[in-house]
Amino acid sequence: MDQLRPTHTHSDDEWRETPPPRREPVFNLPTVVVALLAICVGIHAVRMLVLSEQQDIGVIARFAFIPIRYSGQYVIDAYAYAGPVTYAFLHGGIAHLAVNMVWLAAFGSPLAHRIGAVRFIAFWLFTALAAVALHYVLHSGDPTPVVGASGAISGMMGAAARFAFQIDRFAGKPAFTGPILPVGVVLRHRITFMFLLTWFVINLAMGLGFASPGVGQIAWEAHIGGLLAGFFGLALFDRR
């Protein structure tokens, strides 16, 4: 039941209804981030619950990024053009999907609030393409499919570093705040530098020490390509 509070205006007999205080949502995710989360989760659910094993293999063969497809040994068809984008919506398992979605919500939300939905989608495509581009340069003859949003999300981490992770939480929509910091300033910022250093060490360790051949291989080169693209290319997408 709404409460009525007396408000003195022109007469003591006048009353005005006071609206209830505004309730902030528990998870203030921008629509574009929610849409990407829903697409990734929905695609994985269909693969696991609807498609047969053979049909799922067909999806991976068509829509994952497979470096050897571009080696000149195969015809470049529509799937070859789609693969460098569609691979980011496929995941290798529940754990892979869950980790990526958590990081997408954490780093994607303040970036999307900062640059807007259209620029955010363009940023996603740019970093996803940069991720597999570096992977291809280093593994052009590899037949192993590359899947996952990790490359694009690594780009968001790189973008976050250019703001030294500073987020304005007082405008109702938490967003990265302040100007894009020069590279030299970022590298002199202790917390940001340690984050980048730790991130690179972990990815190199996973790639060199813990990756195993086959579908389960971690495409750490794609992670680095995405992060570098986000770190150095953010200015192309930031609002003036």
LOTI-756764 format. One line per 4 residues: number of its first residue (from 0); their letters; for each residue x, y, z of N, C-alpha, C, O. Coordinates in steps of 0.1 Angstrom, whole numbers, always signed. Layout:
N
NUM	a	X:Y:Z:X:Y:Z:X:Y:Z:X:Y:Z  ...
This chain:
240
0	mdql	+9:-12:+0:+0:+0:+0:+9:+12:+0:+18:+13:+8  +6:+22:-9:+14:+34:-10:+11:+43:+2:+0:+44:+7  +22:+49:+7:+21:+58:+18:+18:+72:+13:+23:+76:+3  +10:+80:+21:+7:+94:+18:+14:+102:+28:+13:+100:+40
4	rpth	+22:+112:+24:+29:+121:+33:+24:+135:+31:+23:+139:+19  +22:+142:+41:+17:+156:+40:+28:+165:+35:+40:+163:+39  +25:+173:+25:+35:+183:+20:+29:+196:+20:+18:+199:+15  +36:+206:+27:+31:+219:+28:+33:+227:+15:+45:+229:+12
8	thsd	+22:+231:+9:+24:+239:-4:+17:+253:-1:+22:+261:+7  +5:+255:-8:-2:+267:-6:-12:+266:+6:-16:+276:+12  -16:+254:+10:-25:+252:+20:-22:+240:+29:-16:+230:+23  -24:+240:+42:-21:+229:+51:-31:+217:+48:-28:+206:+52
12	dewr	-41:+220:+40:-51:+209:+38:-47:+201:+25:-54:+191:+22  -37:+205:+18:-33:+199:+5:-24:+187:+8:-15:+188:+17  -26:+176:+1:-18:+164:+3:-12:+160:-11:-19:+163:-21  -1:+154:-11:+5:+150:-23:+11:+136:-21:+17:+133:-11
16	etpp	+8:+127:-30:+13:+113:-29:+28:+113:-32:+33:+118:-43  +36:+107:-23:+50:+105:-25:+53:+92:-31:+50:+82:-25  +60:+91:-43:+63:+78:-49:+72:+70:-41:+81:+76:-34  +71:+57:-41:+81:+48:-33:+95:+50:-39:+97:+54:-50
20	prre	+105:+48:-30:+119:+49:-35:+122:+39:-46:+116:+28:-46  +130:+44:-55:+134:+35:-67:+142:+23:-62:+151:+25:-54  +139:+12:-68:+146:+0:-65:+156:-3:-76:+152:-4:-88  +169:-5:-72:+179:-8:-82:+179:-23:-84:+178:-31:-75
24	pvfn	+181:-27:-97:+181:-42:-100:+194:-48:-93:+204:-42:-92  +193:-61:-89:+204:-68:-84:+215:-69:-94:+227:-67:-91  +212:-73:-106:+221:-75:-117:+218:-64:-128:+208:-66:-135  +226:-54:-128:+224:-43:-138:+231:-46:-151:+241:-38:-154
28	lptv	+227:-56:-158:+234:-59:-170:+227:-52:-182:+215:-52:-183  +235:-47:-191:+230:-40:-203:+223:-50:-212:+227:-62:-212  +214:-46:-220:+206:-55:-229:+215:-63:-238:+213:-75:-241  +225:-56:-244:+234:-63:-254:+241:-74:-247:+244:-84:-254
32	vval	+245:-72:-235:+253:-83:-228:+243:-95:-225:+247:-106:-226  +231:-92:-220:+221:-102:-218:+218:-110:-231:+217:-122:-230  +217:-103:-242:+215:-109:-254:+226:-119:-258:+223:-130:-263  +238:-115:-256:+250:-124:-260:+250:-136:-250:+253:-147:-255
36	laic	+247:-133:-237:+247:-144:-228:+236:-154:-232:+238:-167:-232  +224:-149:-236:+213:-158:-240:+216:-166:-253:+213:-178:-254  +223:-159:-262:+227:-166:-275:+236:-178:-272:+235:-189:-277  +247:-175:-264:+257:-185:-261:+251:-197:-253:+253:-208:-257
40	vgih	+243:-194:-243:+237:-204:-235:+227:-212:-243:+226:-224:-242  +219:-205:-251:+209:-211:-259:+215:-221:-269:+210:-232:-271  +225:-216:-276:+232:-225:-286:+237:-237:-280:+236:-249:-285  +244:-236:-268:+249:-247:-261:+238:-257:-257:+240:-269:-257
44	avrm	+227:-251:-252:+216:-260:-247:+210:-268:-259:+208:-280:-257  +209:-262:-270:+204:-269:-282:+214:-280:-286:+209:-291:-289  +226:-277:-286:+236:-287:-290:+236:-299:-280:+237:-311:-285  +234:-296:-267:+235:-307:-258:+222:-315:-256:+222:-327:-254
48	lvls	+211:-308:-258:+198:-314:-255:+190:-318:-267:+181:-327:-266  +193:-312:-278:+184:-315:-290:+192:-323:-301:+187:-332:-306  +204:-319:-304:+212:-325:-315:+218:-338:-311:+221:-340:-299  +219:-347:-320:+226:-359:-318:+241:-357:-318:+245:-346:-322
52	eqqd	+249:-367:-315:+263:-365:-315:+268:-362:-329:+277:-353:-330  +263:-369:-339:+268:-366:-352:+264:-352:-357:+271:-345:-364  +252:-348:-353:+247:-334:-357:+256:-324:-350:+259:-313:-356  +259:-326:-338:+268:-317:-331:+282:-316:-337:+287:-305:-338
56	igvi	+287:-327:-341:+300:-327:-348:+299:-319:-361:+308:-312:-365  +287:-320:-368:+285:-312:-380:+285:-297:-377:+290:-289:-385  +279:-293:-366:+279:-279:-362:+293:-274:-360:+296:-263:-365  +301:-282:-352:+315:-278:-350:+323:-277:-363:+330:-267:-365
60	arfa	+321:-287:-372:+328:-287:-384:+325:-275:-393:+333:-270:-401  +312:-270:-392:+308:-259:-401:+310:-245:-394:+314:-236:-401  +308:-244:-381:+308:-230:-375:+320:-227:-366:+321:-216:-361  +328:-237:-363:+340:-234:-355:+350:-228:-364:+349:-228:-377
64	fipi	+361:-222:-358:+372:-217:-367:+383:-228:-367:+388:-233:-357  +385:-233:-380:+395:-244:-382:+406:-238:-391:+403:-236:-403  +418:-236:-386:+428:-229:-393:+431:-236:-407:+433:-228:-417  +432:-249:-407:+436:-255:-420:+426:-253:-431:+430:-255:-443
68	rysg	+414:-249:-428:+404:-246:-438:+409:-235:-447:+404:-234:-459  +417:-226:-442:+422:-214:-450:+436:-216:-455:+442:-206:-459  +441:-228:-456:+454:-231:-460:+456:-232:-475:+467:-233:-480  +445:-232:-482:+445:-233:-497:+442:-247:-501:+440:-250:-513
72	qyvi	+441:-257:-492:+438:-271:-495:+423:-273:-497:+419:-284:-502  +415:-264:-493:+400:-266:-493:+393:-254:-499:+398:-243:-500  +381:-257:-504:+373:-246:-510:+368:-237:-500:+363:-241:-489  +369:-224:-502:+364:-214:-492:+349:-212:-495:+345:-205:-504
76	daya	+341:-218:-486:+327:-217:-488:+321:-207:-478:+328:-200:-471  +308:-207:-477:+301:-198:-467:+305:-200:-453:+306:-191:-445  +307:-213:-450:+310:-216:-436:+324:-211:-432:+327:-207:-421  +333:-211:-442:+346:-206:-440:+346:-191:-437:+354:-186:-429
80	yagp	+337:-184:-443:+336:-170:-441:+329:-167:-427:+332:-158:-420  +320:-176:-423:+313:-174:-411:+321:-178:-399:+320:-173:-388  +330:-188:-400:+337:-194:-389:+344:-184:-380:+344:-186:-368  +351:-174:-386:+359:-165:-377:+350:-156:-368:+355:-150:-359
84	vtya	+337:-157:-370:+327:-150:-361:+319:-160:-353:+318:-158:-341  +314:-170:-359:+305:-179:-353:+312:-188:-342:+305:-193:-333  +325:-190:-343:+332:-198:-334:+330:-193:-319:+330:-200:-310  +329:-179:-318:+328:-173:-305:+315:-177:-298:+314:-174:-286
88	flhg	+305:-182:-305:+292:-186:-298:+292:-201:-295:+281:-205:-290  +302:-208:-298:+303:-222:-295:+312:-225:-283:+322:-217:-282  +309:-235:-275:+318:-238:-263:+320:-252:-262:+312:-261:-266  +331:-256:-256:+335:-270:-255:+328:-278:-244:+330:-290:-243
92	giah	+321:-271:-235:+315:-278:-224:+308:-269:-214:+310:-256:-216  +301:-274:-204:+294:-265:-194:+304:-256:-187:+302:-245:-185  +316:-262:-183:+325:-254:-175:+331:-243:-184:+332:-232:-179  +334:-246:-196:+339:-236:-205:+329:-225:-207:+333:-213:-207
96	lavn	+317:-229:-209:+306:-219:-211:+304:-210:-199:+303:-198:-200  +304:-217:-187:+301:-209:-174:+312:-199:-171:+309:-188:-168  +324:-203:-173:+335:-194:-170:+335:-182:-179:+336:-170:-175  +332:-184:-192:+332:-173:-202:+320:-164:-199:+321:-152:-201
100	mvwl	+309:-170:-195:+297:-161:-193:+299:-152:-180:+294:-141:-180  +305:-158:-170:+308:-150:-158:+317:-138:-162:+315:-127:-158  +328:-141:-170:+337:-130:-173:+330:-120:-183:+333:-108:-183  +322:-125:-192:+314:-116:-201:+306:-106:-193:+306:-94:-196
104	aafg	+299:-111:-183:+290:-102:-175:+299:-93:-167:+295:-81:-166  +310:-97:-162:+319:-89:-153:+326:-78:-161:+325:-66:-157  +332:-81:-172:+339:-71:-180:+331:-65:-191:+334:-53:-195  +321:-72:-196:+313:-67:-207:+304:-56:-203:+301:-47:-211
108	spla	+298:-58:-191:+288:-48:-187:+293:-34:-186:+287:-25:-191  +303:-31:-178:+308:-17:-177:+313:-12:-191:+312:+0:-193  +318:-21:-199:+323:-16:-212:+311:-12:-221:+311:-2:-228  +300:-21:-221:+288:-18:-229:+281:-5:-224:+277:+3:-232
112	hrig	+281:-3:-211:+275:+9:-206:+283:+21:-210:+278:+32:-212  +296:+19:-212:+305:+30:-216:+303:+34:-231:+302:+46:-234  +304:+24:-240:+305:+27:-254:+291:+25:-261:+290:+29:-273  +281:+19:-255:+268:+17:-261:+268:+3:-269:+278:-3:-272
116	avrf	+256:-1:-272:+253:-14:-277:+259:-16:-291:+266:-27:-293  +258:-7:-300:+263:-9:-314:+278:-9:-314:+284:-18:-320  +285:+0:-307:+299:-1:-306:+304:-13:-299:+314:-19:-302  +296:-18:-289:+300:-30:-282:+300:-42:-291:+309:-51:-290
120	iafw	+290:-43:-299:+289:-54:-309:+301:-54:-318:+307:-64:-322  +304:-42:-323:+315:-40:-332:+328:-44:-325:+337:-50:-331  +329:-40:-313:+341:-43:-305:+342:-59:-303:+353:-64:-304  +331:-65:-301:+331:-80:-299:+336:-86:-312:+345:-95:-312
124	lfta	+331:-82:-324:+335:-87:-337:+350:-85:-339:+357:-94:-344  +354:-73:-336:+368:-69:-339:+378:-77:-330:+388:-82:-336  +375:-79:-318:+384:-87:-309:+383:-102:-312:+393:-109:-311  +371:-107:-315:+370:-121:-319:+378:-124:-331:+384:-135:-332
128	laav	+377:-115:-341:+385:-117:-354:+400:-116:-351:+408:-124:-356  +404:-107:-343:+418:-105:-340:+423:-117:-332:+435:-121:-334  +415:-123:-324:+419:-135:-316:+423:-147:-325:+433:-153:-324  +414:-150:-335:+417:-161:-344:+427:-157:-354:+433:-166:-360
132	alhy	+429:-144:-357:+439:-140:-367:+453:-144:-361:+461:-149:-368  +455:-141:-348:+468:-144:-343:+470:-159:-342:+480:-165:-344  +459:-166:-338:+459:-181:-337:+463:-187:-351:+471:-196:-352  +457:-181:-361:+460:-186:-375:+474:-184:-379:+480:-192:-385
136	vlhs	+480:-172:-376:+493:-169:-379:+503:-179:-373:+513:-183:-380  +500:-184:-361:+509:-193:-354:+505:-208:-357:+514:-217:-355  +493:-211:-362:+489:-225:-364:+481:-226:-377:+469:-231:-377  +486:-221:-388:+478:-221:-401:+475:-235:-406:+465:-236:-413
140	gdpt	+482:-245:-402:+479:-258:-407:+472:-267:-397:+472:-279:-399  +468:-262:-386:+462:-270:-375:+447:-273:-379:+439:-264:-382  +444:-286:-378:+430:-290:-381:+421:-289:-368:+409:-292:-369  +426:-285:-357:+418:-285:-344:+409:-273:-344:+413:-262:-346
144	pvvg	+396:-276:-342:+386:-265:-341:+388:-256:-329:+392:-260:-319  +387:-243:-332:+388:-233:-321:+373:-228:-318:+366:-224:-327  +369:-229:-305:+356:-224:-301:+357:-216:-289:+367:-218:-281  +347:-208:-286:+346:-201:-274:+347:-185:-275:+353:-180:-284
148	asga	+341:-179:-266:+341:-164:-266:+353:-158:-258:+354:-146:-256  +362:-167:-255:+374:-162:-247:+382:-151:-254:+387:-142:-247  +383:-152:-267:+391:-142:-274:+385:-128:-273:+391:-118:-270  +371:-127:-275:+364:-114:-274:+364:-109:-260:+366:-97:-257
152	isgm	+363:-118:-250:+362:-115:-236:+376:-110:-231:+377:-101:-223  +387:-116:-237:+400:-111:-234:+402:-97:-239:+409:-89:-233  +396:-94:-250:+396:-80:-255:+389:-71:-246:+394:-59:-244  +379:-75:-239:+372:-67:-229:+381:-64:-217:+381:-54:-211
156	mgaa	+389:-75:-213:+399:-73:-202:+409:-63:-206:+414:-55:-198  +414:-64:-219:+424:-54:-223:+418:-40:-223:+425:-30:-220  +405:-38:-227:+399:-25:-226:+398:-20:-212:+400:-8:-209  +395:-29:-203:+393:-25:-189:+407:-20:-183:+407:-11:-175
160	arfa	+418:-26:-188:+431:-22:-184:+434:-7:-188:+441:+0:-181  +428:-3:-199:+431:+11:-204:+423:+21:-196:+426:+33:-196  +414:+16:-187:+407:+25:-178:+412:+23:-164:+407:+29:-154  +423:+15:-162:+428:+11:-149:+417:+5:-140:+417:+6:-128
164	fqid	+407:-1:-147:+396:-8:-140:+387:+2:-132:+380:-2:-123  +388:+15:-135:+380:+25:-128:+365:+24:-133:+363:+27:-145  +356:+22:-124:+342:+21:-128:+333:+31:-120:+334:+32:-108  +325:+39:-127:+316:+48:-120:+303:+41:-117:+296:+36:-126
168	rfag	+301:+39:-104:+289:+31:-99:+278:+40:-94:+269:+35:-87  +278:+53:-96:+269:+62:-90:+259:+67:-100:+250:+75:-97  +259:+63:-113:+250:+68:-123:+239:+58:-126:+231:+60:-135  +238:+47:-118:+227:+38:-120:+231:+27:-130:+226:+16:-129
172	kpaf	+241:+30:-139:+246:+20:-148:+261:+20:-147:+268:+28:-153  +267:+11:-139:+281:+10:-137:+289:+10:-151:+286:+1:-159  +298:+19:-153:+305:+20:-165:+319:+24:-163:+322:+31:-153  +328:+20:-172:+342:+25:-171:+342:+40:-172:+335:+45:-181
176	tgpi	+350:+46:-164:+349:+61:-163:+363:+67:-166:+373:+60:-165  +363:+80:-170:+375:+87:-173:+380:+85:-187:+374:+77:-194  +390:+92:-191:+396:+90:-204:+403:+77:-206:+407:+71:-196  +406:+73:-218:+414:+61:-221:+428:+65:-217:+434:+75:-222
180	lpvg	+435:+57:-208:+448:+61:-203:+459:+57:-214:+457:+47:-221  +469:+65:-215:+480:+62:-224:+486:+49:-219:+486:+45:-207  +493:+42:-229:+498:+29:-226:+509:+30:-215:+509:+21:-206  +517:+40:-215:+527:+42:-205:+522:+44:-191:+527:+38:-181
184	vvlr	+511:+51:-190:+504:+53:-177:+499:+40:-172:+500:+36:-160  +493:+32:-181:+487:+19:-177:+498:+10:-172:+496:+3:-161  +509:+10:-178:+520:+1:-174:+527:+5:-161:+533:-3:-155  +525:+18:-158:+531:+23:-145:+521:+22:-134:+525:+23:-122
188	hrit	+508:+18:-137:+498:+17:-127:+500:+3:-121:+499:-7:-128  +504:+2:-108:+508:-11:-102:+498:-22:-104:+501:-33:-108  +485:-19:-100:+475:-30:-100:+472:-34:-114:+471:-46:-117  +471:-25:-124:+469:-29:-138:+480:-36:-143:+478:-46:-150
192	fmfl	+492:-32:-141:+504:-39:-146:+505:-53:-141:+508:-63:-148  +502:-55:-128:+502:-68:-122:+491:-77:-127:+493:-89:-129  +480:-71:-130:+469:-79:-136:+473:-84:-150:+472:-96:-153  +479:-75:-158:+483:-79:-172:+494:-89:-171:+494:-99:-179
196	ltwf	+504:-87:-162:+515:-97:-161:+510:-110:-157:+514:-121:-163  +501:-111:-147:+496:-123:-142:+488:-130:-153:+488:-142:-155  +480:-122:-160:+471:-128:-171:+480:-134:-182:+477:-145:-186  +491:-128:-186:+499:-133:-196:+506:-146:-191:+507:-156:-198
200	vinl	+511:-146:-179:+518:-157:-173:+509:-170:-172:+512:-181:-176  +496:-167:-168:+487:-178:-167:+483:-184:-181:+483:-196:-182  +481:-175:-191:+478:-180:-204:+490:-188:-210:+488:-198:-217  +502:-183:-208:+514:-190:-213:+515:-203:-207:+519:-213:-213
204	amgl	+513:-203:-193:+514:-216:-186:+504:-226:-191:+507:-238:-192  +492:-222:-193:+481:-231:-198:+485:-236:-212:+483:-248:-215  +490:-227:-220:+493:-231:-234:+505:-240:-235:+505:-250:-243  +515:-238:-227:+527:-245:-228:+528:-257:-219:+535:-267:-222
208	gfas	+520:-257:-208:+522:-268:-199:+510:-276:-196:+512:-288:-192  +498:-271:-199:+486:-279:-195:+477:-282:-207:+467:-289:-205  +480:-277:-218:+471:-280:-230:+474:-294:-235:+486:-299:-235  +464:-301:-239:+466:-314:-245:+460:-314:-259:+451:-307:-262
212	pgvg	+466:-322:-268:+461:-322:-282:+446:-326:-283:+441:-333:-275  +440:-320:-293:+426:-324:-295:+416:-313:-292:+420:-301:-291  +404:-317:-291:+393:-307:-289:+395:-299:-276:+392:-287:-275  +401:-305:-266:+403:-298:-253:+414:-289:-252:+417:-283:-241
216	qiaw	+422:-287:-263:+433:-278:-263:+429:-263:-260:+419:-259:-265  +437:-256:-252:+434:-242:-249:+440:-233:-259:+453:-234:-261  +433:-225:-266:+438:-216:-276:+443:-203:-270:+437:-193:-271  +454:-205:-262:+459:-193:-255:+464:-182:-264:+464:-170:-260
220	eahi	+468:-186:-276:+473:-175:-286:+461:-166:-290:+462:-154:-292  +449:-172:-291:+437:-165:-294:+434:-155:-282:+429:-144:-285  +436:-160:-270:+434:-151:-259:+443:-139:-259:+438:-127:-257  +455:-141:-263:+465:-130:-263:+461:-121:-275:+462:-108:-274
224	ggll	+457:-126:-286:+453:-118:-298:+441:-109:-294:+441:-97:-298  +431:-115:-287:+420:-107:-283:+423:-96:-273:+419:-85:-275  +432:-99:-263:+435:-89:-253:+443:-78:-260:+440:-66:-257  +452:-81:-269:+460:-70:-275:+451:-61:-284:+453:-49:-284
228	agff	+442:-68:-291:+432:-60:-299:+424:-50:-290:+422:-39:-294  +419:-55:-279:+411:-47:-270:+419:-36:-264:+415:-25:-262  +432:-39:-260:+440:-30:-253:+444:-18:-262:+444:-7:-258  +448:-22:-275:+453:-11:-284:+443:-6:-293:+444:+5:-298
232	glal	+431:-13:-295:+421:-8:-304:+409:-2:-298:+400:+2:-305  +409:-1:-284:+397:+5:-278:+393:+18:-283:+381:+21:-284  +403:+27:-285:+400:+41:-290:+391:+41:-302:+384:+51:-304  +392:+31:-310:+383:+31:-322:+369:+30:-319:+360:+33:-328
236	fdrr	+365:+25:-307:+351:+23:-304:+346:+31:-293:+334:+31:-290  +355:+39:-286:+350:+47:-275:+342:+59:-280:+344:+64:-291  +332:+63:-272:+324:+75:-276:+333:+88:-275:+341:+89:-266  +331:+97:-284:+338:+109:-284:+333:+118:-273:+338:+129:-271
